[in-house]
């Protein structure tokens, strides 16, 4: 039995042997950079942007496109360290990174100005350019640099000027598009922000998700059954970070002698995975606007909002419909209070628009059926007295028809199929909404 759990990654992946997938994205990015095109890589937190930038800096990854040293130098900066820095410190960081790359490539750039200012950076870039060497600057967590109040439009104009003078290309990584991460309109108007091709970094393909779980286990004596693998991917989706979380807890459970082949074991496993994943999902949820939360809860809304949620890897589009990207996300959203909505699994009710969805499928209900379902969903799992249900539909109007509520419930059950059996009759009292069985 292997002592070390192979699904230990929670931060950026820094060893080439552990990097997985992204072949299509790598080819597209390198193809653009080879032609001097700057690229803005966007994707939500923990989707793998930092890992990808680190991987692109490896000479062997770029060699087939002749982008390895000494043909091309890649300079990677973490903008987390520069979020509050004045321009001089940013220039110094660029200069230091460039000199390290030159030394590694064996390039002679002459004497270096110890002050590390813009002029020193410009002189080294000129020396490298004269040797017909291309330069790519990778800026991770770029939103922190773009929002740095010490950096003026003149600073960004200078960065833009380097692309003209020396053929420099930039690769930025941020959670949102460049236009959305720059607070100052004056900064955004800088020509620097007009030179980028935007590429989204999203979920793994299903094949990449499967192979990640399988490849991590190759050096161990543990294996995941096909049933367990399918369960994990359905639970967390093809999300790199969540796959590592799911794999970690599944590996631990198997190592401790659990079989993970029955519902009880899988429910226990789900709980452990959801507990670790909840803080990250909460972060994503808290960074949504109220309108985006409403749209996510019903998985429906304006197309721009849907695409924005898709870009954040919260929804995915398939067969002309939007779906949650994972089961843990769906469960999380169902537990949230969303203004204007009633959520009682499997139902989501928009009271203002008089719309009802059941597991993403919109239901067509009459006004009376809608009123009954709303009342049941307001107290899921509890018995609602028949008199309360009648009042919800007919108010205080007295009608001498003891079967009218039964008839309406019968029609409602048919209207919400296949969830009609969720409405359970409590003999002599009323009805409740709860899972059958």
Buried (B, 14 or more C-beta within 10 A) or exposed (E): EEEEBBBEBEEBBEEEEBBBBBEEBBEBBBEBBBEEBBBBBBBBEBBBBBBBBBBBBEBEBBEEBEBBBBBBBBBBBBBEBBBEBEBEBBBBBBBBBBBEBBEEBEBEBEEBEEEBBBEBBBBBBEBBBEEEBBBBBBBBBBBBBBBBEBBBBEBBEBBBBBBEEBBBBBBBBBBBBBEBBBEBEEBBEBBBBEBBEEBBBBBBBEEBBBBBBEBBBEEBEBEBEEEBBEBBBEBBBBBBBBBBBBBBBBBBBBBEEBEBEEEEBBEEBBEBBBEBBBEBBEEBBEEBEEEBBBBBBBBBBEEEBBEBBBBBBBBBEEEEEBBBBBBBBBBBBBEEEBEEBBBBBBBBBBEEEEBBBBBBEEBEBEEBBBBBBBBBBBEBEEBBEBEBBBBBBBEEEEEEEEEBBEEBBEBBBEBBEEBBEBBBEEEEEBBBBBEEE
